[in-house]
Amino acid sequence: MCDYYAIGAAAFFGASVAWTSSFLVAAHHQQKMALSANINMLNDNITAEKH
């Protein structure tokens, strides 16, 4: 007898782990993009005030 429930649970667990890790990586990447955009805006403001 094959334990389809255990196989399904393992597959679901693996899929949810993969989805969560990819979601975290994407969120971290977006945070870095937002951070660099904010730094660029700060630099633009500083250079604009100097002129």
mmCIF file of the N, C-alpha and C atoms, coordinates in Angstrom:
data_MODEL
# 
_entry.id   MODEL 
# 
loop_
_atom_site.group_PDB 
_atom_site.id 
_atom_site.type_symbol 
_atom_site.label_atom_id 
_atom_site.label_alt_id 
_atom_site.label_comp_id 
_atom_site.label_asym_id 
_atom_site.label_entity_id 
_atom_site.label_seq_id 
_atom_site.pdbx_PDB_ins_code 
_atom_site.Cartn_x 
_atom_site.Cartn_y 
_atom_site.Cartn_z 
_atom_site.occupancy 
_atom_site.B_iso_or_equiv 
_atom_site.pdbx_formal_charge 
_atom_site.auth_seq_id 
_atom_site.auth_comp_id 
_atom_site.auth_asym_id 
_atom_site.auth_atom_id 
_atom_site.pdbx_PDB_model_num 
ATOM 1   N N  . MET A 1 1  ? 0.834  -1.202 0.000  1.00 0.00 ? 1  MET A N  1 
ATOM 2   C CA . MET A 1 1  ? 0.000  0.000  0.000  1.00 0.00 ? 1  MET A CA 1 
ATOM 3   C C  . MET A 1 1  ? 0.871  1.254  0.000  1.00 0.00 ? 1  MET A C  1 
ATOM 4   N N  . CYS A 1 2  ? 0.631  2.146  -0.944 1.00 0.00 ? 2  CYS A N  1 
ATOM 5   C CA . CYS A 1 2  ? 1.356  3.415  -0.982 1.00 0.00 ? 2  CYS A CA 1 
ATOM 6   C C  . CYS A 1 2  ? 0.667  4.410  -0.057 1.00 0.00 ? 2  CYS A C  1 
ATOM 7   N N  . ASP A 1 3  ? 1.467  5.163  0.660  1.00 0.00 ? 3  ASP A N  1 
ATOM 8   C CA . ASP A 1 3  ? 0.896  6.163  1.564  1.00 0.00 ? 3  ASP A CA 1 
ATOM 9   C C  . ASP A 1 3  ? 0.784  7.489  0.807  1.00 0.00 ? 3  ASP A C  1 
ATOM 10  N N  . TYR A 1 4  ? -0.283 7.622  0.039  1.00 0.00 ? 4  TYR A N  1 
ATOM 11  C CA . TYR A 1 4  ? -0.446 8.826  -0.784 1.00 0.00 ? 4  TYR A CA 1 
ATOM 12  C C  . TYR A 1 4  ? -0.576 10.085 0.071  1.00 0.00 ? 4  TYR A C  1 
ATOM 13  N N  . TYR A 1 5  ? -1.155 9.942  1.261  1.00 0.00 ? 5  TYR A N  1 
ATOM 14  C CA . TYR A 1 5  ? -1.323 11.108 2.125  1.00 0.00 ? 5  TYR A CA 1 
ATOM 15  C C  . TYR A 1 5  ? 0.038  11.660 2.540  1.00 0.00 ? 5  TYR A C  1 
ATOM 16  N N  . ALA A 1 6  ? 0.960  10.763 2.896  1.00 0.00 ? 6  ALA A N  1 
ATOM 17  C CA . ALA A 1 6  ? 2.294  11.208 3.308  1.00 0.00 ? 6  ALA A CA 1 
ATOM 18  C C  . ALA A 1 6  ? 3.028  11.834 2.132  1.00 0.00 ? 6  ALA A C  1 
ATOM 19  N N  . ILE A 1 7  ? 2.887  11.239 0.943  1.00 0.00 ? 7  ILE A N  1 
ATOM 20  C CA . ILE A 1 7  ? 3.550  11.797 -0.248 1.00 0.00 ? 7  ILE A CA 1 
ATOM 21  C C  . ILE A 1 7  ? 2.979  13.179 -0.561 1.00 0.00 ? 7  ILE A C  1 
ATOM 22  N N  . GLY A 1 8  ? 1.647  13.298 -0.485 1.00 0.00 ? 8  GLY A N  1 
ATOM 23  C CA . GLY A 1 8  ? 1.012  14.586 -0.747 1.00 0.00 ? 8  GLY A CA 1 
ATOM 24  C C  . GLY A 1 8  ? 1.422  15.628 0.278  1.00 0.00 ? 8  GLY A C  1 
ATOM 25  N N  . ALA A 1 9  ? 1.491  15.219 1.545  1.00 0.00 ? 9  ALA A N  1 
ATOM 26  C CA . ALA A 1 9  ? 1.880  16.170 2.591  1.00 0.00 ? 9  ALA A CA 1 
ATOM 27  C C  . ALA A 1 9  ? 3.320  16.637 2.374  1.00 0.00 ? 9  ALA A C  1 
ATOM 28  N N  . ALA A 1 10 ? 4.206  15.698 2.006  1.00 0.00 ? 10 ALA A N  1 
ATOM 29  C CA . ALA A 1 10 ? 5.599  16.061 1.772  1.00 0.00 ? 10 ALA A CA 1 
ATOM 30  C C  . ALA A 1 10 ? 5.709  17.000 0.561  1.00 0.00 ? 10 ALA A C  1 
ATOM 31  N N  . ALA A 1 11 ? 4.941  16.715 -0.494 1.00 0.00 ? 11 ALA A N  1 
ATOM 32  C CA . ALA A 1 11 ? 4.990  17.567 -1.682 1.00 0.00 ? 11 ALA A CA 1 
ATOM 33  C C  . ALA A 1 11 ? 4.452  18.956 -1.353 1.00 0.00 ? 11 ALA A C  1 
ATOM 34  N N  . PHE A 1 12 ? 3.353  19.004 -0.579 1.00 0.00 ? 12 PHE A N  1 
ATOM 35  C CA . PHE A 1 12 ? 2.787  20.307 -0.211 1.00 0.00 ? 12 PHE A CA 1 
ATOM 36  C C  . PHE A 1 12 ? 3.760  21.091 0.659  1.00 0.00 ? 12 PHE A C  1 
ATOM 37  N N  . PHE A 1 13 ? 4.396  20.394 1.604  1.00 0.00 ? 13 PHE A N  1 
ATOM 38  C CA . PHE A 1 13 ? 5.366  21.058 2.475  1.00 0.00 ? 13 PHE A CA 1 
ATOM 39  C C  . PHE A 1 13 ? 6.534  21.611 1.660  1.00 0.00 ? 13 PHE A C  1 
ATOM 40  N N  . GLY A 1 14 ? 7.047  20.807 0.724  1.00 0.00 ? 14 GLY A N  1 
ATOM 41  C CA . GLY A 1 14 ? 8.158  21.273 -0.106 1.00 0.00 ? 14 GLY A CA 1 
ATOM 42  C C  . GLY A 1 14 ? 7.760  22.467 -0.954 1.00 0.00 ? 14 GLY A C  1 
ATOM 43  N N  . ALA A 1 15 ? 6.528  22.426 -1.501 1.00 0.00 ? 15 ALA A N  1 
ATOM 44  C CA . ALA A 1 15 ? 6.082  23.533 -2.341 1.00 0.00 ? 15 ALA A CA 1 
ATOM 45  C C  . ALA A 1 15 ? 5.913  24.798 -1.512 1.00 0.00 ? 15 ALA A C  1 
ATOM 46  N N  . SER A 1 16 ? 5.362  24.667 -0.302 1.00 0.00 ? 16 SER A N  1 
ATOM 47  C CA . SER A 1 16 ? 5.163  25.858 0.523  1.00 0.00 ? 16 SER A CA 1 
ATOM 48  C C  . SER A 1 16 ? 6.500  26.432 0.983  1.00 0.00 ? 16 SER A C  1 
ATOM 49  N N  . VAL A 1 17 ? 7.465  25.565 1.271  1.00 0.00 ? 17 VAL A N  1 
ATOM 50  C CA . VAL A 1 17 ? 8.797  26.060 1.653  1.00 0.00 ? 17 VAL A CA 1 
ATOM 51  C C  . VAL A 1 17 ? 9.432  26.805 0.481  1.00 0.00 ? 17 VAL A C  1 
ATOM 52  N N  . ALA A 1 18 ? 9.307  26.248 -0.725 1.00 0.00 ? 18 ALA A N  1 
ATOM 53  C CA . ALA A 1 18 ? 9.889  26.903 -1.894 1.00 0.00 ? 18 ALA A CA 1 
ATOM 54  C C  . ALA A 1 18 ? 9.205  28.238 -2.147 1.00 0.00 ? 18 ALA A C  1 
ATOM 55  N N  . TRP A 1 19 ? 7.868  28.273 -2.006 1.00 0.00 ? 19 TRP A N  1 
ATOM 56  C CA . TRP A 1 19 ? 7.137  29.528 -2.239 1.00 0.00 ? 19 TRP A CA 1 
ATOM 57  C C  . TRP A 1 19 ? 7.535  30.574 -1.219 1.00 0.00 ? 19 TRP A C  1 
ATOM 58  N N  . THR A 1 20 ? 7.631  30.159 0.064  1.00 0.00 ? 20 THR A N  1 
ATOM 59  C CA . THR A 1 20 ? 7.975  31.111 1.124  1.00 0.00 ? 20 THR A CA 1 
ATOM 60  C C  . THR A 1 20 ? 9.375  31.676 0.900  1.00 0.00 ? 20 THR A C  1 
ATOM 61  N N  . SER A 1 21 ? 10.332 30.810 0.555  1.00 0.00 ? 21 SER A N  1 
ATOM 62  C CA . SER A 1 21 ? 11.705 31.289 0.379  1.00 0.00 ? 21 SER A CA 1 
ATOM 63  C C  . SER A 1 21 ? 11.787 32.221 -0.825 1.00 0.00 ? 21 SER A C  1 
ATOM 64  N N  . SER A 1 22 ? 11.085 31.909 -1.919 1.00 0.00 ? 22 SER A N  1 
ATOM 65  C CA . SER A 1 22 ? 11.127 32.795 -3.076 1.00 0.00 ? 22 SER A CA 1 
ATOM 66  C C  . SER A 1 22 ? 10.447 34.113 -2.754 1.00 0.00 ? 22 SER A C  1 
ATOM 67  N N  . PHE A 1 23 ? 9.367  34.065 -1.950 1.00 0.00 ? 23 PHE A N  1 
ATOM 68  C CA . PHE A 1 23 ? 8.684  35.294 -1.547 1.00 0.00 ? 23 PHE A CA 1 
ATOM 69  C C  . PHE A 1 23 ? 9.608  36.164 -0.706 1.00 0.00 ? 23 PHE A C  1 
ATOM 70  N N  . LEU A 1 24 ? 10.344 35.538 0.225  1.00 0.00 ? 24 LEU A N  1 
ATOM 71  C CA . LEU A 1 24 ? 11.263 36.292 1.074  1.00 0.00 ? 24 LEU A CA 1 
ATOM 72  C C  . LEU A 1 24 ? 12.382 36.906 0.240  1.00 0.00 ? 24 LEU A C  1 
ATOM 73  N N  . VAL A 1 25 ? 12.903 36.151 -0.724 1.00 0.00 ? 25 VAL A N  1 
ATOM 74  C CA . VAL A 1 25 ? 13.966 36.681 -1.582 1.00 0.00 ? 25 VAL A CA 1 
ATOM 75  C C  . VAL A 1 25 ? 13.451 37.871 -2.386 1.00 0.00 ? 25 VAL A C  1 
ATOM 76  N N  . ALA A 1 26 ? 12.238 37.759 -2.924 1.00 0.00 ? 26 ALA A N  1 
ATOM 77  C CA . ALA A 1 26 ? 11.676 38.857 -3.711 1.00 0.00 ? 26 ALA A CA 1 
ATOM 78  C C  . ALA A 1 26 ? 11.449 40.080 -2.825 1.00 0.00 ? 26 ALA A C  1 
ATOM 79  N N  . ALA A 1 27 ? 10.938 39.879 -1.613 1.00 0.00 ? 27 ALA A N  1 
ATOM 80  C CA . ALA A 1 27 ? 10.695 41.002 -0.709 1.00 0.00 ? 27 ALA A CA 1 
ATOM 81  C C  . ALA A 1 27 ? 12.015 41.671 -0.341 1.00 0.00 ? 27 ALA A C  1 
ATOM 82  N N  . HIS A 1 28 ? 13.049 40.865 -0.084 1.00 0.00 ? 28 HIS A N  1 
ATOM 83  C CA . HIS A 1 28 ? 14.357 41.423 0.265  1.00 0.00 ? 28 HIS A CA 1 
ATOM 84  C C  . HIS A 1 28 ? 14.906 42.222 -0.915 1.00 0.00 ? 28 HIS A C  1 
ATOM 85  N N  . HIS A 1 29 ? 14.735 41.707 -2.134 1.00 0.00 ? 29 HIS A N  1 
ATOM 86  C CA . HIS A 1 29 ? 15.219 42.412 -3.320 1.00 0.00 ? 29 HIS A CA 1 
ATOM 87  C C  . HIS A 1 29 ? 14.486 43.743 -3.476 1.00 0.00 ? 29 HIS A C  1 
ATOM 88  N N  . GLN A 1 30 ? 13.176 43.746 -3.250 1.00 0.00 ? 30 GLN A N  1 
ATOM 89  C CA . GLN A 1 30 ? 12.413 44.996 -3.374 1.00 0.00 ? 30 GLN A CA 1 
ATOM 90  C C  . GLN A 1 30 ? 12.850 45.992 -2.310 1.00 0.00 ? 30 GLN A C  1 
ATOM 91  N N  . GLN A 1 31 ? 13.148 45.513 -1.095 1.00 0.00 ? 31 GLN A N  1 
ATOM 92  C CA . GLN A 1 31 ? 13.609 46.412 -0.045 1.00 0.00 ? 31 GLN A CA 1 
ATOM 93  C C  . GLN A 1 31 ? 14.924 47.061 -0.450 1.00 0.00 ? 31 GLN A C  1 
ATOM 94  N N  . LYS A 1 32 ? 15.834 46.278 -1.019 1.00 0.00 ? 32 LYS A N  1 
ATOM 95  C CA . LYS A 1 32 ? 17.121 46.838 -1.447 1.00 0.00 ? 32 LYS A CA 1 
ATOM 96  C C  . LYS A 1 32 ? 16.914 47.866 -2.548 1.00 0.00 ? 32 LYS A C  1 
ATOM 97  N N  . MET A 1 33 ? 15.984 47.584 -3.495 1.00 0.00 ? 33 MET A N  1 
ATOM 98  C CA . MET A 1 33 ? 15.723 48.537 -4.565 1.00 0.00 ? 33 MET A CA 1 
ATOM 99  C C  . MET A 1 33 ? 15.150 49.834 -3.978 1.00 0.00 ? 33 MET A C  1 
ATOM 100 N N  . ALA A 1 34 ? 14.218 49.714 -3.028 1.00 0.00 ? 34 ALA A N  1 
ATOM 101 C CA . ALA A 1 34 ? 13.614 50.900 -2.421 1.00 0.00 ? 34 ALA A CA 1 
ATOM 102 C C  . ALA A 1 34 ? 14.664 51.682 -1.640 1.00 0.00 ? 34 ALA A C  1 
ATOM 103 N N  . LEU A 1 35 ? 15.549 50.958 -0.957 1.00 0.00 ? 35 LEU A N  1 
ATOM 104 C CA . LEU A 1 35 ? 16.590 51.618 -0.171 1.00 0.00 ? 35 LEU A CA 1 
ATOM 105 C C  . LEU A 1 35 ? 17.523 52.408 -1.084 1.00 0.00 ? 35 LEU A C  1 
ATOM 106 N N  . SER A 1 36 ? 17.956 51.810 -2.179 1.00 0.00 ? 36 SER A N  1 
ATOM 107 C CA . SER A 1 36 ? 18.860 52.513 -3.085 1.00 0.00 ? 36 SER A CA 1 
ATOM 108 C C  . SER A 1 36 ? 18.144 53.691 -3.736 1.00 0.00 ? 36 SER A C  1 
ATOM 109 N N  . ALA A 1 37 ? 16.833 53.558 -4.004 1.00 0.00 ? 37 ALA A N  1 
ATOM 110 C CA . ALA A 1 37 ? 16.082 54.677 -4.580 1.00 0.00 ? 37 ALA A CA 1 
ATOM 111 C C  . ALA A 1 37 ? 16.025 55.825 -3.581 1.00 0.00 ? 37 ALA A C  1 
ATOM 112 N N  . ASN A 1 38 ? 15.814 55.507 -2.307 1.00 0.00 ? 38 ASN A N  1 
ATOM 113 C CA . ASN A 1 38 ? 15.785 56.559 -1.286 1.00 0.00 ? 38 ASN A CA 1 
ATOM 114 C C  . ASN A 1 38 ? 17.142 57.236 -1.168 1.00 0.00 ? 38 ASN A C  1 
ATOM 115 N N  . ILE A 1 39 ? 18.210 56.463 -1.238 1.00 0.00 ? 39 ILE A N  1 
ATOM 116 C CA . ILE A 1 39 ? 19.559 57.040 -1.139 1.00 0.00 ? 39 ILE A CA 1 
ATOM 117 C C  . ILE A 1 39 ? 19.812 57.953 -2.337 1.00 0.00 ? 39 ILE A C  1 
ATOM 118 N N  . ASN A 1 40 ? 19.376 57.540 -3.531 1.00 0.00 ? 40 ASN A N  1 
ATOM 119 C CA . ASN A 1 40 ? 19.543 58.388 -4.706 1.00 0.00 ? 40 ASN A CA 1 
ATOM 120 C C  . ASN A 1 40 ? 18.769 59.694 -4.547 1.00 0.00 ? 40 ASN A C  1 
ATOM 121 N N  . MET A 1 41 ? 17.554 59.610 -4.002 1.00 0.00 ? 41 MET A N  1 
ATOM 122 C CA . MET A 1 41 ? 16.766 60.821 -3.786 1.00 0.00 ? 41 MET A CA 1 
ATOM 123 C C  . MET A 1 41 ? 17.463 61.740 -2.788 1.00 0.00 ? 41 MET A C  1 
ATOM 124 N N  . LEU A 1 42 ? 18.031 61.162 -1.727 1.00 0.00 ? 42 LEU A N  1 
ATOM 125 C CA . LEU A 1 42 ? 18.757 61.969 -0.735 1.00 0.00 ? 42 LEU A CA 1 
ATOM 126 C C  . LEU A 1 42 ? 19.953 62.640 -1.396 1.00 0.00 ? 42 LEU A C  1 
ATOM 127 N N  . ASN A 1 43 ? 20.701 61.911 -2.200 1.00 0.00 ? 43 ASN A N  1 
ATOM 128 C CA . ASN A 1 43 ? 21.858 62.486 -2.878 1.00 0.00 ? 43 ASN A CA 1 
ATOM 129 C C  . ASN A 1 43 ? 21.432 63.611 -3.801 1.00 0.00 ? 43 ASN A C  1 
ATOM 130 N N  . ASP A 1 44 ? 20.319 63.435 -4.536 1.00 0.00 ? 44 ASP A N  1 
ATOM 131 C CA . ASP A 1 44 ? 19.834 64.489 -5.406 1.00 0.00 ? 44 ASP A CA 1 
ATOM 132 C C  . ASP A 1 44 ? 19.474 65.735 -4.609 1.00 0.00 ? 44 ASP A C  1 
ATOM 133 N N  . ASN A 1 45 ? 18.840 65.548 -3.458 1.00 0.00 ? 45 ASN A N  1 
ATOM 134 C CA . ASN A 1 45 ? 18.463 66.698 -2.629 1.00 0.00 ? 45 ASN A CA 1 
ATOM 135 C C  . ASN A 1 45 ? 19.694 67.413 -2.112 1.00 0.00 ? 45 ASN A C  1 
ATOM 136 N N  . ILE A 1 46 ? 20.707 66.650 -1.701 1.00 0.00 ? 46 ILE A N  1 
ATOM 137 C CA . ILE A 1 46 ? 21.922 67.268 -1.163 1.00 0.00 ? 46 ILE A CA 1 
ATOM 138 C C  . ILE A 1 46 ? 22.637 68.057 -2.259 1.00 0.00 ? 46 ILE A C  1 
ATOM 139 N N  . THR A 1 47 ? 22.760 67.483 -3.438 1.00 0.00 ? 47 THR A N  1 
ATOM 140 C CA . THR A 1 47 ? 23.463 68.184 -4.513 1.00 0.00 ? 47 THR A CA 1 
ATOM 141 C C  . THR A 1 47 ? 22.637 69.396 -4.973 1.00 0.00 ? 47 THR A C  1 
ATOM 142 N N  . ALA A 1 48 ? 21.318 69.276 -4.933 1.00 0.00 ? 48 ALA A N  1 
ATOM 143 C CA . ALA A 1 48 ? 20.487 70.407 -5.355 1.00 0.00 ? 48 ALA A CA 1 
ATOM 144 C C  . ALA A 1 48 ? 20.639 71.558 -4.370 1.00 0.00 ? 48 ALA A C  1 
ATOM 145 N N  . GLU A 1 49 ? 20.774 71.286 -3.092 1.00 0.00 ? 49 GLU A N  1 
ATOM 146 C CA . GLU A 1 49 ? 20.920 72.358 -2.095 1.00 0.00 ? 49 GLU A CA 1 
ATOM 147 C C  . GLU A 1 49 ? 22.288 73.024 -2.218 1.00 0.00 ? 49 GLU A C  1 
ATOM 148 N N  . LYS A 1 50 ? 23.295 72.307 -2.673 1.00 0.00 ? 50 LYS A N  1 
ATOM 149 C CA . LYS A 1 50 ? 24.628 72.897 -2.766 1.00 0.00 ? 50 LYS A CA 1 
ATOM 150 C C  . LYS A 1 50 ? 24.684 73.928 -3.879 1.00 0.00 ? 50 LYS A C  1 
ATOM 151 N N  . HIS A 1 51 ? 23.931 73.711 -4.969 1.00 0.00 ? 51 HIS A N  1 
ATOM 152 C CA . HIS A 1 51 ? 24.034 74.630 -6.110 1.00 0.00 ? 51 HIS A CA 1 
ATOM 153 C C  . HIS A 1 51 ? 23.296 75.936 -5.829 1.00 0.00 ? 51 HIS A C  1 
# 
